[in-house]
Amino acid sequence: MTIAGALPYIQIVLSVVLIVCILLQQTGASLGGAFGADNFSAAYHTRRGLEKYLFRTTIIVGILFAASAFVALVIH
């Protein structure tokens, strides 16, 4: 199996992992913040522990997904 044959499966796995990582992240913004309410306490949040690891994992998986999409574009 060549890289061109395995690339769709890699992209499917990366997309599912990226979706899970994004959905597992907690947001500090409440529903009122979406409608213009004052919610400045959410802007000053320091990530620690598992939340920091999940944030960095999300960035890495996003970069890998973008790279795999670029490789798929170049190959085809």
N, CA, C, O and CB atoms as a CASP TS submission, in Angstrom:
PFRMAT TS
TARGET T0000
AUTHOR 0000-0000-0000
METHOD Language model
MODEL 1
PARENT N/A
ATOM      1  N   MET     1       0.845  -1.168   0.000  1.00  0.00           N
ATOM      2  CA  MET     1       0.000   0.000   0.000  1.00  0.00           C
ATOM      3  C   MET     1       0.898   1.242   0.000  1.00  0.00           C
ATOM      4  O   MET     1       1.768   1.388   0.859  1.00  0.00           O
ATOM      5  CB  MET     1      -0.965  -0.008   1.222  1.00  0.00           C
ATOM      6  N   THR     2       0.682   2.109  -0.947  1.00  0.00           N
ATOM      7  CA  THR     2       1.489   3.319  -1.049  1.00  0.00           C
ATOM      8  C   THR     2       0.902   4.420  -0.174  1.00  0.00           C
ATOM      9  O   THR     2      -0.164   4.259   0.420  1.00  0.00           O
ATOM     10  CB  THR     2       1.582   3.787  -2.511  1.00  0.00           C
ATOM     11  N   ILE     3       1.610   5.532  -0.106  1.00  0.00           N
ATOM     12  CA  ILE     3       1.141   6.657   0.696  1.00  0.00           C
ATOM     13  C   ILE     3      -0.162   7.222   0.131  1.00  0.00           C
ATOM     14  O   ILE     3      -1.018   7.684   0.885  1.00  0.00           O
ATOM     15  CB  ILE     3       2.213   7.754   0.758  1.00  0.00           C
ATOM     16  N   ALA     4      -0.310   7.185  -1.182  1.00  0.00           N
ATOM     17  CA  ALA     4      -1.546   7.678  -1.798  1.00  0.00           C
ATOM     18  C   ALA     4      -2.738   6.803  -1.432  1.00  0.00           C
ATOM     19  O   ALA     4      -3.859   7.298  -1.318  1.00  0.00           O
ATOM     20  CB  ALA     4      -1.394   7.739  -3.319  1.00  0.00           C
ATOM     21  N   GLY     5      -2.505   5.510  -1.247  1.00  0.00           N
ATOM     22  CA  GLY     5      -3.590   4.614  -0.862  1.00  0.00           C
ATOM     23  C   GLY     5      -3.936   4.704   0.608  1.00  0.00           C
ATOM     24  O   GLY     5      -5.087   4.493   0.989  1.00  0.00           O
ATOM     25  N   ALA     6      -2.949   5.015   1.443  1.00  0.00           N
ATOM     26  CA  ALA     6      -3.184   5.084   2.878  1.00  0.00           C
ATOM     27  C   ALA     6      -3.623   6.470   3.340  1.00  0.00           C
ATOM     28  O   ALA     6      -4.156   6.613   4.440  1.00  0.00           O
ATOM     29  CB  ALA     6      -1.940   4.679   3.615  1.00  0.00           C
ATOM     30  N   LEU     7      -3.407   7.487   2.514  1.00  0.00           N
ATOM     31  CA  LEU     7      -3.692   8.860   2.916  1.00  0.00           C
ATOM     32  C   LEU     7      -5.152   9.122   3.285  1.00  0.00           C
ATOM     33  O   LEU     7      -5.392   9.833   4.260  1.00  0.00           O
ATOM     34  CB  LEU     7      -3.299   9.780   1.821  1.00  0.00           C
ATOM     35  N   PRO     8      -6.132   8.594   2.570  1.00  0.00           N
ATOM     36  CA  PRO     8      -7.520   8.819   3.003  1.00  0.00           C
ATOM     37  C   PRO     8      -7.817   8.252   4.398  1.00  0.00           C
ATOM     38  O   PRO     8      -8.559   8.861   5.169  1.00  0.00           O
ATOM     39  CB  PRO     8      -8.473   8.202   1.998  1.00  0.00           C
ATOM     40  N   TYR     9      -7.251   7.113   4.713  1.00  0.00           N
ATOM     41  CA  TYR     9      -7.465   6.524   6.031  1.00  0.00           C
ATOM     42  C   TYR     9      -6.766   7.344   7.120  1.00  0.00           C
ATOM     43  O   TYR     9      -7.290   7.503   8.222  1.00  0.00           O
ATOM     44  CB  TYR     9      -6.961   5.074   6.054  1.00  0.00           C
ATOM     45  N   ILE    10      -5.589   7.855   6.800  1.00  0.00           N
ATOM     46  CA  ILE    10      -4.870   8.712   7.745  1.00  0.00           C
ATOM     47  C   ILE    10      -5.673   9.978   8.009  1.00  0.00           C
ATOM     48  O   ILE    10      -5.769  10.427   9.151  1.00  0.00           O
ATOM     49  CB  ILE    10      -3.461   9.067   7.208  1.00  0.00           C
ATOM     50  N   GLN    11      -6.246  10.553   6.964  1.00  0.00           N
ATOM     51  CA  GLN    11      -7.036  11.766   7.128  1.00  0.00           C
ATOM     52  C   GLN    11      -8.312  11.514   7.926  1.00  0.00           C
ATOM     53  O   GLN    11      -8.728  12.368   8.709  1.00  0.00           O
ATOM     54  CB  GLN    11      -7.383  12.345   5.772  1.00  0.00           C
ATOM     55  N   ILE    12      -8.927  10.373   7.740  1.00  0.00           N
ATOM     56  CA  ILE    12     -10.129  10.050   8.516  1.00  0.00           C
ATOM     57  C   ILE    12      -9.791   9.927   9.992  1.00  0.00           C
ATOM     58  O   ILE    12     -10.508  10.460  10.839  1.00  0.00           O
ATOM     59  CB  ILE    12     -10.772   8.748   8.009  1.00  0.00           C
ATOM     60  N   VAL    13      -8.708   9.230  10.308  1.00  0.00           N
ATOM     61  CA  VAL    13      -8.301   9.067  11.709  1.00  0.00           C
ATOM     62  C   VAL    13      -7.939  10.423  12.315  1.00  0.00           C
ATOM     63  O   VAL    13      -8.352  10.738  13.430  1.00  0.00           O
ATOM     64  CB  VAL    13      -7.101   8.090  11.821  1.00  0.00           C
ATOM     65  N   LEU    14      -7.173  11.215  11.583  1.00  0.00           N
ATOM     66  CA  LEU    14      -6.783  12.529  12.092  1.00  0.00           C
ATOM     67  C   LEU    14      -7.984  13.442  12.292  1.00  0.00           C
ATOM     68  O   LEU    14      -8.029  14.202  13.259  1.00  0.00           O
ATOM     69  CB  LEU    14      -5.794  13.184  11.146  1.00  0.00           C
ATOM     70  N   SER    15      -8.950  13.377  11.396  1.00  0.00           N
ATOM     71  CA  SER    15     -10.131  14.228  11.539  1.00  0.00           C
ATOM     72  C   SER    15     -10.961  13.832  12.748  1.00  0.00           C
ATOM     73  O   SER    15     -11.471  14.701  13.456  1.00  0.00           O
ATOM     74  CB  SER    15     -10.985  14.163  10.284  1.00  0.00           C
ATOM     75  N   VAL    16     -11.105  12.545  12.994  1.00  0.00           N
ATOM     76  CA  VAL    16     -11.861  12.094  14.170  1.00  0.00           C
ATOM     77  C   VAL    16     -11.137  12.498  15.450  1.00  0.00           C
ATOM     78  O   VAL    16     -11.768  12.966  16.398  1.00  0.00           O
ATOM     79  CB  VAL    16     -12.069  10.559  14.133  1.00  0.00           C
ATOM     80  N   VAL    17      -9.815  12.320  15.483  1.00  0.00           N
ATOM     81  CA  VAL    17      -9.036  12.707  16.665  1.00  0.00           C
ATOM     82  C   VAL    17      -9.116  14.216  16.880  1.00  0.00           C
ATOM     83  O   VAL    17      -9.220  14.671  18.019  1.00  0.00           O
ATOM     84  CB  VAL    17      -7.559  12.263  16.518  1.00  0.00           C
ATOM     85  N   LEU    18      -9.070  14.989  15.812  1.00  0.00           N
ATOM     86  CA  LEU    18      -9.155  16.443  15.926  1.00  0.00           C
ATOM     87  C   LEU    18     -10.520  16.877  16.445  1.00  0.00           C
ATOM     88  O   LEU    18     -10.601  17.778  17.280  1.00  0.00           O
ATOM     89  CB  LEU    18      -8.875  17.098  14.576  1.00  0.00           C
ATOM     90  N   ILE    19     -11.572  16.267  15.975  1.00  0.00           N
ATOM     91  CA  ILE    19     -12.917  16.588  16.448  1.00  0.00           C
ATOM     92  C   ILE    19     -13.055  16.261  17.929  1.00  0.00           C
ATOM     93  O   ILE    19     -13.619  17.048  18.689  1.00  0.00           O
ATOM     94  CB  ILE    19     -13.973  15.825  15.635  1.00  0.00           C
ATOM     95  N   VAL    20     -12.546  15.110  18.340  1.00  0.00           N
ATOM     96  CA  VAL    20     -12.629  14.717  19.751  1.00  0.00           C
ATOM     97  C   VAL    20     -11.828  15.681  20.621  1.00  0.00           C
ATOM     98  O   VAL    20     -12.289  16.079  21.691  1.00  0.00           O
ATOM     99  CB  VAL    20     -12.117  13.272  19.946  1.00  0.00           C
ATOM    100  N   CYS    21     -10.638  16.056  20.172  1.00  0.00           N
ATOM    101  CA  CYS    21      -9.814  16.983  20.952  1.00  0.00           C
ATOM    102  C   CYS    21     -10.488  18.337  21.097  1.00  0.00           C
ATOM    103  O   CYS    21     -10.434  18.942  22.168  1.00  0.00           O
ATOM    104  CB  CYS    21      -8.444  17.154  20.301  1.00  0.00           C
ATOM    105  N   ILE    22     -11.118  18.817  20.042  1.00  0.00           N
ATOM    106  CA  ILE    22     -11.798  20.106  20.105  1.00  0.00           C
ATOM    107  C   ILE    22     -13.006  20.038  21.027  1.00  0.00           C
ATOM    108  O   ILE    22     -13.245  20.960  21.808  1.00  0.00           O
ATOM    109  CB  ILE    22     -12.226  20.552  18.708  1.00  0.00           C
ATOM    110  N   LEU    23     -13.762  18.963  20.943  1.00  0.00           N
ATOM    111  CA  LEU    23     -14.955  18.857  21.764  1.00  0.00           C
ATOM    112  C   LEU    23     -14.644  18.631  23.247  1.00  0.00           C
ATOM    113  O   LEU    23     -15.454  18.978  24.106  1.00  0.00           O
ATOM    114  CB  LEU    23     -15.817  17.739  21.253  1.00  0.00           C
ATOM    115  N   LEU    24     -13.497  18.064  23.547  1.00  0.00           N
ATOM    116  CA  LEU    24     -13.144  17.830  24.944  1.00  0.00           C
ATOM    117  C   LEU    24     -12.638  19.085  25.655  1.00  0.00           C
ATOM    118  O   LEU    24     -12.584  19.124  26.884  1.00  0.00           O
ATOM    119  CB  LEU    24     -12.098  16.753  25.026  1.00  0.00           C
ATOM    120  N   GLN    25     -12.273  20.096  24.895  1.00  0.00           N
ATOM    121  CA  GLN    25     -11.771  21.313  25.523  1.00  0.00           C
ATOM    122  C   GLN    25     -12.920  22.076  26.169  1.00  0.00           C
ATOM    123  O   GLN    25     -14.009  22.190  25.606  1.00  0.00           O
ATOM    124  CB  GLN    25     -11.044  22.201  24.494  1.00  0.00           C
ATOM    125  N   GLN    26     -12.653  22.588  27.347  1.00  0.00           N
ATOM    126  CA  GLN    26     -13.640  23.384  28.061  1.00  0.00           C
ATOM    127  C   GLN    26     -13.510  24.825  27.614  1.00  0.00           C
ATOM    128  O   GLN    26     -12.407  25.320  27.383  1.00  0.00           O
ATOM    129  CB  GLN    26     -13.465  23.260  29.597  1.00  0.00           C
ATOM    130  N   THR    27     -14.634  25.487  27.496  1.00  0.00           N
ATOM    131  CA  THR    27     -14.595  26.901  27.158  1.00  0.00           C
ATOM    132  C   THR    27     -14.968  27.705  28.382  1.00  0.00           C
ATOM    133  O   THR    27     -15.834  27.302  29.159  1.00  0.00           O
ATOM    134  CB  THR    27     -15.539  27.223  25.979  1.00  0.00           C
ATOM    135  N   GLY    28     -14.328  28.822  28.553  1.00  0.00           N
ATOM    136  CA  GLY    28     -14.631  29.700  29.674  1.00  0.00           C
ATOM    137  C   GLY    28     -15.769  30.647  29.378  1.00  0.00           C
ATOM    138  O   GLY    28     -16.301  31.274  30.293  1.00  0.00           O
ATOM    139  N   ALA    29     -16.155  30.767  28.123  1.00  0.00           N
ATOM    140  CA  ALA    29     -17.206  31.698  27.747  1.00  0.00           C
ATOM    141  C   ALA    29     -18.573  31.101  28.036  1.00  0.00           C
ATOM    142  O   ALA    29     -18.845  29.944  27.716  1.00  0.00           O
ATOM    143  CB  ALA    29     -17.090  32.074  26.269  1.00  0.00           C
ATOM    144  N   SER    30     -19.417  31.903  28.639  1.00  0.00           N
ATOM    145  CA  SER    30     -20.776  31.462  28.895  1.00  0.00           C
ATOM    146  C   SER    30     -21.660  31.834  27.709  1.00  0.00           C
ATOM    147  O   SER    30     -21.183  32.420  26.737  1.00  0.00           O
ATOM    148  CB  SER    30     -21.319  32.081  30.205  1.00  0.00           C
ATOM    149  N   LEU    31     -22.922  31.502  27.784  1.00  0.00           N
ATOM    150  CA  LEU    31     -23.839  31.797  26.693  1.00  0.00           C
ATOM    151  C   LEU    31     -24.026  33.295  26.540  1.00  0.00           C
ATOM    152  O   LEU    31     -24.239  33.778  25.428  1.00  0.00           O
ATOM    153  CB  LEU    31     -25.185  31.117  26.926  1.00  0.00           C
ATOM    154  N   GLY    32     -23.949  34.040  27.638  1.00  0.00           N
ATOM    155  CA  GLY    32     -24.089  35.489  27.564  1.00  0.00           C
ATOM    156  C   GLY    32     -22.951  36.135  26.802  1.00  0.00           C
ATOM    157  O   GLY    32     -23.148  37.170  26.166  1.00  0.00           O
ATOM    158  N   GLY    33     -21.754  35.544  26.852  1.00  0.00           N
ATOM    159  CA  GLY    33     -20.616  36.070  26.122  1.00  0.00           C
ATOM    160  C   GLY    33     -20.800  35.987  24.618  1.00  0.00           C
ATOM    161  O   GLY    33     -20.213  36.773  23.873  1.00  0.00           O
ATOM    162  N   ALA    34     -21.608  35.043  24.168  1.00  0.00           N
ATOM    163  CA  ALA    34     -21.864  34.904  22.736  1.00  0.00           C
ATOM    164  C   ALA    34     -22.753  36.026  22.215  1.00  0.00           C
ATOM    165  O   ALA    34     -22.736  36.337  21.023  1.00  0.00           O
ATOM    166  CB  ALA    34     -22.507  33.554  22.445  1.00  0.00           C
ATOM    167  N   PHE    35     -23.530  36.632  23.109  1.00  0.00           N
ATOM    168  CA  PHE    35     -24.453  37.686  22.696  1.00  0.00           C
ATOM    169  C   PHE    35     -23.989  39.076  23.119  1.00  0.00           C
ATOM    170  O   PHE    35     -24.794  40.007  23.168  1.00  0.00           O
ATOM    171  CB  PHE    35     -25.823  37.417  23.265  1.00  0.00           C
ATOM    172  N   GLY    36     -22.702  39.229  23.425  1.00  0.00           N
ATOM    173  CA  GLY    36     -22.149  40.539  23.709  1.00  0.00           C
ATOM    174  C   GLY    36     -22.101  40.922  25.167  1.00  0.00           C
ATOM    175  O   GLY    36     -21.755  42.061  25.480  1.00  0.00           O
ATOM    176  N   ALA    37     -22.432  40.027  26.068  1.00  0.00           N
ATOM    177  CA  ALA    37     -22.376  40.352  27.485  1.00  0.00           C
ATOM    178  C   ALA    37     -20.920  40.453  27.933  1.00  0.00           C
ATOM    179  O   ALA    37     -20.023  39.901  27.297  1.00  0.00           O
ATOM    180  CB  ALA    37     -23.134  39.294  28.320  1.00  0.00           C
ATOM    181  N   ASP    38     -20.700  41.160  29.027  1.00  0.00           N
ATOM    182  CA  ASP    38     -19.353  41.350  29.543  1.00  0.00           C
ATOM    183  C   ASP    38     -18.859  40.054  30.184  1.00  0.00           C
ATOM    184  O   ASP    38     -19.406  39.601  31.190  1.00  0.00           O
ATOM    185  CB  ASP    38     -19.315  42.514  30.562  1.00  0.00           C
ATOM    186  N   ASN    39     -17.817  39.462  29.589  1.00  0.00           N
ATOM    187  CA  ASN    39     -17.302  38.194  30.089  1.00  0.00           C
ATOM    188  C   ASN    39     -15.775  38.214  30.026  1.00  0.00           C
ATOM    189  O   ASN    39     -15.162  37.369  29.374  1.00  0.00           O
ATOM    190  CB  ASN    39     -17.875  36.998  29.273  1.00  0.00           C
ATOM    191  N   PHE    40     -15.166  39.191  30.714  1.00  0.00           N
ATOM    192  CA  PHE    40     -13.718  39.339  30.651  1.00  0.00           C
ATOM    193  C   PHE    40     -12.984  38.320  31.495  1.00  0.00           C
ATOM    194  O   PHE    40     -11.790  38.110  31.284  1.00  0.00           O
ATOM    195  CB  PHE    40     -13.327  40.712  31.082  1.00  0.00           C
ATOM    196  N   SER    41     -13.649  37.676  32.443  1.00  0.00           N
ATOM    197  CA  SER    41     -12.962  36.691  33.279  1.00  0.00           C
ATOM    198  C   SER    41     -12.545  35.465  32.471  1.00  0.00           C
ATOM    199  O   SER    41     -11.597  34.776  32.848  1.00  0.00           O
ATOM    200  CB  SER    41     -13.858  36.269  34.443  1.00  0.00           C
ATOM    201  N   ALA    42     -13.230  35.183  31.376  1.00  0.00           N
ATOM    202  CA  ALA    42     -12.891  34.022  30.552  1.00  0.00           C
ATOM    203  C   ALA    42     -11.619  34.256  29.740  1.00  0.00           C
ATOM    204  O   ALA    42     -10.974  33.299  29.313  1.00  0.00           O
ATOM    205  CB  ALA    42     -14.049  33.687  29.617  1.00  0.00           C
ATOM    206  N   ALA    43     -11.255  35.520  29.523  1.00  0.00           N
ATOM    207  CA  ALA    43     -10.094  35.816  28.697  1.00  0.00           C
ATOM    208  C   ALA    43      -8.784  35.575  29.442  1.00  0.00           C
ATOM    209  O   ALA    43      -7.745  35.370  28.815  1.00  0.00           O
ATOM    210  CB  ALA    43     -10.155  37.249  28.215  1.00  0.00           C
ATOM    211  N   TYR    44      -8.824  35.597  30.751  1.00  0.00           N
ATOM    212  CA  TYR    44      -7.619  35.445  31.547  1.00  0.00           C
ATOM    213  C   TYR    44      -7.600  34.091  32.216  1.00  0.00           C
ATOM    214  O   TYR    44      -7.776  33.971  33.428  1.00  0.00           O
ATOM    215  CB  TYR    44      -7.513  36.551  32.586  1.00  0.00           C
ATOM    216  N   HIS    45      -7.382  33.075  31.403  1.00  0.00           N
ATOM    217  CA  HIS    45      -7.414  31.702  31.904  1.00  0.00           C
ATOM    218  C   HIS    45      -6.091  31.031  31.562  1.00  0.00           C
ATOM    219  O   HIS    45      -5.675  31.021  30.403  1.00  0.00           O
ATOM    220  CB  HIS    45      -8.618  30.904  31.303  1.00  0.00           C
ATOM    221  N   THR    46      -5.436  30.477  32.562  1.00  0.00           N
ATOM    222  CA  THR    46      -4.177  29.778  32.352  1.00  0.00           C
ATOM    223  C   THR    46      -4.446  28.286  32.279  1.00  0.00           C
ATOM    224  O   THR    46      -5.085  27.710  33.160  1.00  0.00           O
ATOM    225  CB  THR    46      -3.163  30.102  33.478  1.00  0.00           C
ATOM    226  N   ARG    47      -3.951  27.671  31.219  1.00  0.00           N
ATOM    227  CA  ARG    47      -4.132  26.228  31.073  1.00  0.00           C
ATOM    228  C   ARG    47      -3.090  25.498  31.908  1.00  0.00           C
ATOM    229  O   ARG    47      -1.915  25.864  31.926  1.00  0.00           O
ATOM    230  CB  ARG    47      -4.033  25.803  29.585  1.00  0.00           C
ATOM    231  N   ARG    48      -3.544  24.463  32.597  1.00  0.00           N
ATOM    232  CA  ARG    48      -2.638  23.672  33.423  1.00  0.00           C
ATOM    233  C   ARG    48      -2.979  22.199  33.277  1.00  0.00           C
ATOM    234  O   ARG    48      -4.126  21.830  33.023  1.00  0.00           O
ATOM    235  CB  ARG    48      -2.716  24.107  34.907  1.00  0.00           C
ATOM    236  N   GLY    49      -1.977  21.378  33.441  1.00  0.00           N
ATOM    237  CA  GLY    49      -2.175  19.928  33.495  1.00  0.00           C
ATOM    238  C   GLY    49      -2.728  19.350  32.216  1.00  0.00           C
ATOM    239  O   GLY    49      -2.217  19.595  31.123  1.00  0.00           O
ATOM    240  N   LEU    50      -3.786  18.575  32.378  1.00  0.00           N
ATOM    241  CA  LEU    50      -4.392  17.864  31.249  1.00  0.00           C
ATOM    242  C   LEU    50      -4.955  18.827  30.209  1.00  0.00           C
ATOM    243  O   LEU    50      -4.924  18.541  29.012  1.00  0.00           O
ATOM    244  CB  LEU    50      -5.496  16.936  31.744  1.00  0.00           C
ATOM    245  N   GLU    51      -5.467  19.960  30.661  1.00  0.00           N
ATOM    246  CA  GLU    51      -6.025  20.939  29.733  1.00  0.00           C
ATOM    247  C   GLU    51      -4.938  21.498  28.808  1.00  0.00           C
ATOM    248  O   GLU    51      -5.183  21.711  27.621  1.00  0.00           O
ATOM    249  CB  GLU    51      -6.705  22.080  30.507  1.00  0.00           C
ATOM    250  N   LYS    52      -3.751  21.734  29.346  1.00  0.00           N
ATOM    251  CA  LYS    52      -2.625  22.229  28.545  1.00  0.00           C
ATOM    252  C   LYS    52      -2.171  21.153  27.553  1.00  0.00           C
ATOM    253  O   LYS    52      -1.885  21.455  26.394  1.00  0.00           O
ATOM    254  CB  LYS    52      -1.442  22.652  29.464  1.00  0.00           C
ATOM    255  N   TYR    53      -2.107  19.905  28.007  1.00  0.00           N
ATOM    256  CA  TYR    53      -1.732  18.785  27.143  1.00  0.00           C
ATOM    257  C   TYR    53      -2.745  18.625  26.007  1.00  0.00           C
ATOM    258  O   TYR    53      -2.354  18.409  24.859  1.00  0.00           O
ATOM    259  CB  TYR    53      -1.631  17.478  27.962  1.00  0.00           C
ATOM    260  N   LEU    54      -4.029  18.726  26.313  1.00  0.00           N
ATOM    261  CA  LEU    54      -5.075  18.585  25.303  1.00  0.00           C
ATOM    262  C   LEU    54      -5.009  19.732  24.301  1.00  0.00           C
ATOM    263  O   LEU    54      -5.227  19.524  23.107  1.00  0.00           O
ATOM    264  CB  LEU    54      -6.461  18.534  25.965  1.00  0.00           C
ATOM    265  N   PHE    55      -4.711  20.933  24.774  1.00  0.00           N
ATOM    266  CA  PHE    55      -4.587  22.096  23.895  1.00  0.00           C
ATOM    267  C   PHE    55      -3.439  21.915  22.907  1.00  0.00           C
ATOM    268  O   PHE    55      -3.593  22.164  21.711  1.00  0.00           O
ATOM    269  CB  PHE    55      -4.376  23.371  24.720  1.00  0.00           C
ATOM    270  N   ARG    56      -2.297  21.482  23.412  1.00  0.00           N
ATOM    271  CA  ARG    56      -1.138  21.263  22.540  1.00  0.00           C
ATOM    272  C   ARG    56      -1.368  20.098  21.586  1.00  0.00           C
ATOM    273  O   ARG    56      -0.946  20.148  20.431  1.00  0.00           O
ATOM    274  CB  ARG    56       0.114  21.009  23.377  1.00  0.00           C
ATOM    275  N   THR    57      -2.028  19.059  22.058  1.00  0.00           N
ATOM    276  CA  THR    57      -2.355  17.917  21.198  1.00  0.00           C
ATOM    277  C   THR    57      -3.270  18.348  20.061  1.00  0.00           C
ATOM    278  O   THR    57      -3.110  17.899  18.926  1.00  0.00           O
ATOM    279  CB  THR    57      -3.018  16.793  22.015  1.00  0.00           C
ATOM    280  N   THR    58      -4.225  19.215  20.362  1.00  0.00           N
ATOM    281  CA  THR    58      -5.139  19.714  19.338  1.00  0.00           C
ATOM    282  C   THR    58      -4.383  20.485  18.265  1.00  0.00           C
ATOM    283  O   THR    58      -4.667  20.340  17.076  1.00  0.00           O
ATOM    284  CB  THR    58      -6.216  20.605  19.966  1.00  0.00           C
ATOM    285  N   ILE    59      -3.426  21.298  18.679  1.00  0.00           N
ATOM    286  CA  ILE    59      -2.627  22.056  17.715  1.00  0.00           C
ATOM    287  C   ILE    59      -1.811  21.115  16.832  1.00  0.00           C
ATOM    288  O   ILE    59      -1.764  21.286  15.614  1.00  0.00           O
ATOM    289  CB  ILE    59      -1.695  23.042  18.443  1.00  0.00           C
ATOM    290  N   ILE    60      -1.175  20.129  17.443  1.00  0.00           N
ATOM    291  CA  ILE    60      -0.342  19.192  16.689  1.00  0.00           C
ATOM    292  C   ILE    60      -1.179  18.377  15.712  1.00  0.00           C
ATOM    293  O   ILE    60      -0.785  18.198  14.560  1.00  0.00           O
ATOM    294  CB  ILE    60       0.409  18.258  17.642  1.00  0.00           C
ATOM    295  N   VAL    61      -2.327  17.884  16.161  1.00  0.00           N
ATOM    296  CA  VAL    61      -3.191  17.087  15.275  1.00  0.00           C
ATOM    297  C   VAL    61      -3.735  17.963  14.141  1.00  0.00           C
ATOM    298  O   VAL    61      -3.870  17.496  13.010  1.00  0.00           O
ATOM    299  CB  VAL    61      -4.366  16.452  16.080  1.00  0.00           C
ATOM    300  N   GLY    62      -4.046  19.220  14.436  1.00  0.00           N
ATOM    301  CA  GLY    62      -4.504  20.138  13.385  1.00  0.00           C
ATOM    302  C   GLY    62      -3.445  20.381  12.336  1.00  0.00           C
ATOM    303  O   GLY    62      -3.743  20.424  11.142  1.00  0.00           O
ATOM    304  N   ILE    63      -2.196  20.541  12.778  1.00  0.00           N
ATOM    305  CA  ILE    63      -1.091  20.725  11.834  1.00  0.00           C
ATOM    306  C   ILE    63      -0.888  19.468  10.995  1.00  0.00           C
ATOM    307  O   ILE    63      -0.675  19.551   9.785  1.00  0.00           O
ATOM    308  CB  ILE    63       0.208  21.081  12.582  1.00  0.00           C
ATOM    309  N   LEU    64      -0.953  18.303  11.639  1.00  0.00           N
ATOM    310  CA  LEU    64      -0.806  17.044  10.894  1.00  0.00           C
ATOM    311  C   LEU    64      -1.918  16.859   9.872  1.00  0.00           C
ATOM    312  O   LEU    64      -1.678  16.385   8.762  1.00  0.00           O
ATOM    313  CB  LEU    64      -0.791  15.858  11.854  1.00  0.00           C
ATOM    314  N   PHE    65      -3.146  17.239  10.251  1.00  0.00           N
ATOM    315  CA  PHE    65      -4.268  17.120   9.326  1.00  0.00           C
ATOM    316  C   PHE    65      -4.088  18.064   8.133  1.00  0.00           C
ATOM    317  O   PHE    65      -4.344  17.681   6.991  1.00  0.00           O
ATOM    318  CB  PHE    65      -5.595  17.421  10.051  1.00  0.00           C
ATOM    319  N   ALA    66      -3.650  19.292   8.400  1.00  0.00           N
ATOM    320  CA  ALA    66      -3.419  20.242   7.309  1.00  0.00           C
ATOM    321  C   ALA    66      -2.293  19.758   6.399  1.00  0.00           C
ATOM    322  O   ALA    66      -2.374  19.897   5.179  1.00  0.00           O
ATOM    323  CB  ALA    66      -3.085  21.636   7.869  1.00  0.00           C
ATOM    324  N   ALA    67      -1.247  19.192   6.992  1.00  0.00           N
ATOM    325  CA  ALA    67      -0.136  18.665   6.195  1.00  0.00           C
ATOM    326  C   ALA    67      -0.590  17.489   5.336  1.00  0.00           C
ATOM    327  O   ALA    67      -0.189  17.374   4.178  1.00  0.00           O
ATOM    328  CB  ALA    67       1.024  18.234   7.109  1.00  0.00           C
ATOM    329  N   SER    68      -1.421  16.620   5.897  1.00  0.00           N
ATOM    330  CA  SER    68      -1.902  15.481   5.110  1.00  0.00           C
ATOM    331  C   SER    68      -2.816  15.938   3.982  1.00  0.00           C
ATOM    332  O   SER    68      -2.810  15.342   2.905  1.00  0.00           O
ATOM    333  CB  SER    68      -2.638  14.483   6.007  1.00  0.00           C
ATOM    334  N   ALA    69      -3.600  16.985   4.212  1.00  0.00           N
ATOM    335  CA  ALA    69      -4.442  17.524   3.139  1.00  0.00           C
ATOM    336  C   ALA    69      -3.578  18.142   2.039  1.00  0.00           C
ATOM    337  O   ALA    69      -3.877  18.006   0.852  1.00  0.00           O
ATOM    338  CB  ALA    69      -5.429  18.577   3.700  1.00  0.00           C
ATOM    339  N   PHE    70      -2.506  18.820   2.445  1.00  0.00           N
ATOM    340  CA  PHE    70      -1.600  19.398   1.443  1.00  0.00           C
ATOM    341  C   PHE    70      -0.905  18.305   0.636  1.00  0.00           C
ATOM    342  O   PHE    70      -0.764  18.431  -0.581  1.00  0.00           O
ATOM    343  CB  PHE    70      -0.550  20.297   2.121  1.00  0.00           C
ATOM    344  N   VAL    71      -0.472  17.237   1.298  1.00  0.00           N
ATOM    345  CA  VAL    71       0.169  16.123   0.593  1.00  0.00           C
ATOM    346  C   VAL    71      -0.824  15.473  -0.378  1.00  0.00           C
ATOM    347  O   VAL    71      -0.457  15.111  -1.495  1.00  0.00           O
ATOM    348  CB  VAL    71       0.708  15.070   1.605  1.00  0.00           C
ATOM    349  N   ALA    72      -2.070  15.330   0.049  1.00  0.00           N
ATOM    350  CA  ALA    72      -3.089  14.759  -0.838  1.00  0.00           C
ATOM    351  C   ALA    72      -3.322  15.648  -2.051  1.00  0.00           C
ATOM    352  O   ALA    72      -3.565  15.154  -3.152  1.00  0.00           O
ATOM    353  CB  ALA    72      -4.404  14.554  -0.081  1.00  0.00           C
ATOM    354  N   LEU    73      -3.248  16.955  -1.848  1.00  0.00           N
ATOM    355  CA  LEU    73      -3.421  17.886  -2.949  1.00  0.00           C
ATOM    356  C   LEU    73      -2.269  17.800  -3.938  1.00  0.00           C
ATOM    357  O   LEU    73      -2.473  17.872  -5.150  1.00  0.00           O
ATOM    358  CB  LEU    73      -3.551  19.299  -2.423  1.00  0.00           C
ATOM    359  N   VAL    74      -1.070  17.647  -3.420  1.00  0.00           N
ATOM    360  CA  VAL    74       0.125  17.584  -4.282  1.00  0.00           C
ATOM    361  C   VAL    74       0.180  16.256  -5.036  1.00  0.00           C
ATOM    362  O   VAL    74       0.548  16.226  -6.211  1.00  0.00           O
ATOM    363  CB  VAL    74       1.412  17.768  -3.440  1.00  0.00           C
ATOM    364  N   ILE    75      -0.182  15.159  -4.369  1.00  0.00           N
ATOM    365  CA  ILE    75      -0.102  13.837  -4.994  1.00  0.00           C
ATOM    366  C   ILE    75      -1.120  13.699  -6.123  1.00  0.00           C
ATOM    367  O   ILE    75      -0.807  13.153  -7.181  1.00  0.00           O
ATOM    368  CB  ILE    75      -0.326  12.736  -3.948  1.00  0.00           C
ATOM    369  N   HIS    76      -2.331  14.190  -5.900  1.00  0.00           N
ATOM    370  CA  HIS    76      -3.370  14.006  -6.919  1.00  0.00           C
ATOM    371  C   HIS    76      -3.346  15.142  -7.813  1.00  0.00           C
ATOM    372  O   HIS    76      -4.138  15.204  -8.754  1.00  0.00           O
ATOM    373  CB  HIS    76      -4.744  13.842  -6.329  1.00  0.00           C
TER
END
